[in-house]
Amino acid sequence: MPHTPKRVVTIEVDVTAAADGTISITCTPNTADVTKDTKHALLAFTLNTTGFRFPATDAITMDSGKANSEDAAKNFPYASWTLSDTRAALYDNNKSASNFDYTVTVVNTTTGQEYRIDPVINNGGGGVTTGDC
């Protein structure tokens, strides 16, 4: 029986506040691997820290101004979905084998202040091609 690639890549998002008020965000994994030949992958983000939420739109965005931004638009053709305060998702058709920088945004529920981190998606490629659904 052939191997079926994992179509859902889960990413845990944790926020830590230091004693001096500095906020840090951690994504686990920091580099999300999308297996070669995976078609129609979903990157599923879970925010684990109370007191923070994902914004209603653009919780996950592909970094613009990077050398691969045109290629990123081909691999990630839709904006992310915020499913709830603690769940967001991003579609990846995995067309190209490349690393893609992206940004995760969280919002402090008390102050409304936004915080960001810039992890990486490592596409294996071989996903959707012309004519695929």
C-alpha positions, 0 to 999 in steps of 0.5 A: 500500500502506498504511503499517504502523506499527512495532510494536516500539519499542526502548529502550537502557539504559546505566548510568554510574558516576562517579568519586565513585560516583554512578550515572546511567542513560540511556534512548535514546530518553528519550521513546519514541514509539509511532506513532499507530494502532499496535496491540499495540506492544511496548517492548523494553528492552536493558541494555547495561552489564555489572555491572548487570541488570534485576530479575526482576519490575517492571523497567519500571513505570508511575508511580503517583500521576500524573494519568494513572495510570488512563489508564496502566492502560488503555494498559499492562494487563500488568506488564513481563516480564524476559526475561533479565538484560539484556532486558525488555519492556512491552506497550502497546495504545496506546489513548490519545494521551498521554505516560506517565511510567514507571520503569526499574529496574536492579540492581548485580550485586555489591551488589544496590543498585537504581537507577531512572530515569523516562523517558516513553512518548509514545503516538500513540493510535488503537491497540486499541479495544473488540472488537480482539483 
